[in-house]
Each structure stands twice: as C-alpha cells, then as structure tokens.
Amino acid sequence: AANKRFKIIKLDYGSDKWIKWRKKGINSVDGEEIFKTSTCKKNFSKEVDIESNLLQQARVEYEKNYSISIFPVNIEDRRFPWLQASIDGFSEDFSKLVKISTQTQEYNDAKNNIYPKEQLQHLLMITGLEKIDYWCYSNNKDSILLVVRRDQKIINQLYDRYINSQFV
C-alpha cells in the first residue's frame, strides 16, 4: 500500500485505540449521516456491535465463491487523514475492495438492488478504486453480491459536505 493514496493504520477493530483513532476522522457511517443531515454524531455502536465471527464467516464465504483472499484493514487518506475507513475486505494487491453486510434489513434491501450509496462511495473516495463489491451475507440464505461503480458526483457531494460539516 506504500504507493496508494491511503495508508494502513494498524489497530485492532473495536479496541480503545481504534475508537480514539475513529473519533479523529470521518468514516463511512459518519459520512452517510453527514450526507443526509450535515452533522456528525460519533457513535461506534453500529459498527462494533457487528458480530466479528459472522463477519469472518462472510469473508470466508466470499473467498470461497470468488477464489480471492480478502482481509480487514483500517486506512486513512494520505492527503486528508480525517478521511478514514475500516475496510471489511481488501485483496492482497489492494485491487479488490469488499464491503460486507450481515444485517437482515440490508440483506433484504440488497435483494431489491438497494445499498448504502454514501458508505460505498466514501470507501471508493479513499481507495481511489473504480468499483466495490457489496457482499450481503446471512446464515442459511444465498449471499447477495452487488458490484457498485464509482460515482464521482456523489463523491464530490460527500467531500463538500464533509468540508462544510461541523466535524472537519
């Protein structure tokens, strides 16, 4: 990742140091809230409450289905360190980006091609990639894969709202 537009932040997901780091920036969940309300409440419960075991099961299932290894990683933008993300799945060469959802409502939404646009575009903004795999995983159901392309218009709107938010 040395030649990428982001740098890797080595912190354990959900740890006190991770939470402290997250409070210094805007992540994809914050970004979605800022996009809709122009404010930002730092609440990590939505992310930390995700059962890590289920998230790992989803990674294994994705890897099995698409014959590519992915790993979780925390990143921040080199130019704007307040732009950050906890990536659910990144390939070893950083060319494949995966957002995993294990929530029932998001799984049901994905069946109707509904996905968290702002969250996914936030991840594409930081990584510079052109697309992201949105992988919805639920025990005892067929997983759903939506491939979402970069939308520069939404990214520009996100950035403008971030800059004008109370947080930056």
C-alpha positions as CSV (number, residue, x, y, z in Angstrom):
1,A,0.0,0.0,0.0
2,A,3.0,2.3,0.0
3,N,2.2,3.8,-3.4
4,K,-1.5,4.1,-2.7
5,R,-3.5,7.3,-1.8
6,F,-4.1,5.8,1.6
7,K,-2.1,4.5,4.4
8,I,-2.8,1.5,6.6
9,I,-3.5,2.1,10.3
10,K,-2.6,-0.9,12.4
11,L,-5.2,-1.1,15.2
12,D,-7.4,-3.9,16.5
13,Y,-11.0,-3.4,15.4
14,G,-13.2,-2.2,18.3
15,S,-10.2,-1.6,20.7
16,D,-9.9,1.6,22.7
17,K,-7.1,2.8,20.4
18,W,-9.3,2.1,17.4
19,I,-12.2,4.1,18.9
20,K,-9.8,7.0,19.7
21,W,-8.5,7.0,16.1
22,R,-12.0,6.9,14.7
23,K,-13.0,10.0,16.8
24,K,-10.4,11.9,14.9
25,G,-11.9,11.5,11.5
26,I,-14.9,10.7,9.3
27,N,-15.6,7.1,8.4
28,S,-18.2,5.7,6.0
29,V,-21.0,5.5,8.7
30,D,-20.4,9.1,9.7
31,G,-20.2,10.1,6.1
32,E,-23.7,8.7,5.4
33,E,-25.1,10.7,8.4
34,I,-23.3,13.9,7.3
35,F,-24.6,13.4,3.7
36,K,-28.1,13.3,5.0
37,T,-28.0,15.8,7.8
38,S,-24.9,17.9,7.5
39,T,-24.0,17.0,11.1
40,C,-22.0,14.2,12.7
41,K,-22.6,12.2,15.9
42,K,-19.7,9.9,16.6
43,N,-21.4,6.6,17.5
44,F,-19.4,3.4,17.1
45,S,-22.1,1.0,18.4
46,K,-23.4,0.3,14.9
47,E,-20.1,-1.0,13.8
48,V,-18.6,-2.5,16.9
49,D,-21.8,-4.5,17.6
50,I,-21.4,-6.5,14.4
51,E,-20.5,-10.0,15.4
52,S,-16.9,-10.4,14.3
53,N,-17.4,-14.2,14.0
54,L,-20.3,-13.6,11.5
55,L,-18.2,-11.1,9.6
56,Q,-15.4,-13.6,9.3
57,Q,-17.9,-16.3,8.1
58,A,-19.0,-13.8,5.4
59,R,-15.3,-13.2,4.3
60,V,-14.7,-17.0,4.1
61,E,-17.9,-17.4,2.0
62,Y,-16.9,-14.6,-0.3
63,E,-13.4,-16.1,-0.7
64,K,-14.9,-19.5,-1.5
65,N,-17.3,-18.1,-4.1
66,Y,-14.9,-15.8,-5.9
67,S,-11.5,-17.5,-5.3
68,I,-9.8,-14.4,-3.9
69,S,-8.5,-13.8,-0.4
70,I,-9.5,-10.7,1.4
71,F,-8.6,-9.3,4.7
72,P,-9.8,-6.5,7.0
73,V,-7.8,-3.3,7.4
74,N,-8.0,0.2,8.7
75,I,-7.0,3.0,6.3
76,E,-6.9,6.8,6.2
77,D,-6.3,9.1,3.2
78,R,-2.7,10.4,2.9
79,R,-3.8,13.9,1.9
80,F,-6.7,14.2,4.3
81,P,-6.1,12.0,7.4
82,W,-9.6,12.8,8.7
83,L,-10.9,10.6,5.8
84,Q,-10.8,7.1,7.2
85,A,-12.3,3.6,6.9
86,S,-12.4,0.2,8.5
87,I,-12.3,-2.0,5.4
88,D,-14.2,-5.3,5.7
89,G,-12.3,-6.9,2.9
90,F,-9.3,-5.9,0.7
91,S,-7.4,-8.2,-1.6
92,E,-3.6,-8.6,-1.0
93,D,-2.8,-6.4,-4.1
94,F,-5.4,-3.8,-3.0
95,S,-7.2,-4.1,-6.3
96,K,-10.4,-5.7,-4.9
97,L,-12.5,-3.9,-2.3
98,V,-15.4,-5.5,-0.4
99,K,-18.0,-4.1,1.9
100,I,-19.7,-6.8,3.9
101,S,-23.2,-6.6,5.4
102,T,-24.6,-9.1,7.8
103,Q,-27.7,-7.1,8.8
104,T,-31.1,-8.5,7.9
105,Q,-32.5,-5.2,6.7
106,E,-29.5,-4.6,4.4
107,Y,-29.7,-8.1,3.1
108,N,-33.4,-7.6,2.3
109,D,-32.7,-4.2,0.7
110,A,-29.9,-5.7,-1.5
111,K,-32.5,-8.2,-2.9
112,N,-34.1,-5.1,-4.4
113,N,-30.8,-3.5,-5.5
114,I,-30.8,-1.1,-2.6
115,Y,-27.5,-0.4,-0.9
116,P,-25.8,2.2,1.2
117,K,-24.6,4.5,-1.6
118,E,-22.8,7.1,0.6
119,Q,-20.9,4.5,2.6
120,L,-19.7,2.7,-0.5
121,Q,-18.7,5.9,-2.3
122,H,-16.9,7.0,0.8
123,L,-14.8,3.8,0.6
124,L,-14.2,4.4,-3.1
125,M,-13.2,8.0,-2.5
126,I,-10.4,7.0,0.0
127,T,-9.1,4.0,-2.0
128,G,-9.3,5.6,-5.4
129,L,-10.8,2.4,-6.9
130,E,-13.4,2.3,-9.6
131,K,-15.8,-0.3,-8.0
132,I,-16.6,-2.1,-4.8
133,D,-18.2,-5.5,-4.1
134,Y,-21.1,-5.1,-1.7
135,W,-21.5,-8.6,-0.2
136,C,-24.6,-9.3,1.8
137,Y,-24.3,-12.4,3.9
138,S,-26.9,-14.1,6.0
139,N,-26.8,-17.6,7.6
140,N,-28.8,-20.2,5.8
141,K,-29.6,-17.9,2.8
142,D,-27.9,-17.4,-0.6
143,S,-25.5,-14.5,-0.3
144,I,-26.0,-11.4,-2.5
145,L,-23.3,-9.6,-4.4
146,L,-23.9,-6.1,-5.9
147,V,-21.0,-4.6,-7.8
148,V,-21.2,-0.8,-7.3
149,R,-19.2,1.6,-9.6
150,R,-17.6,4.8,-8.5
151,D,-19.9,7.8,-8.8
152,Q,-17.8,10.9,-8.9
153,K,-20.8,13.2,-8.5
154,I,-21.7,11.6,-5.2
155,I,-18.0,11.6,-4.1
156,N,-17.8,15.3,-4.8
157,Q,-21.0,15.9,-2.8
158,L,-19.7,13.9,0.1
159,Y,-16.4,15.8,0.1
160,D,-18.2,19.2,0.0
161,R,-20.5,18.1,2.9
162,Y,-17.6,16.8,4.9
163,I,-15.7,20.1,4.5
164,N,-18.8,22.1,5.5
165,S,-19.8,19.8,8.3
166,Q,-19.3,20.7,12.0
167,F,-16.7,17.9,12.2
168,V,-13.9,19.0,9.9
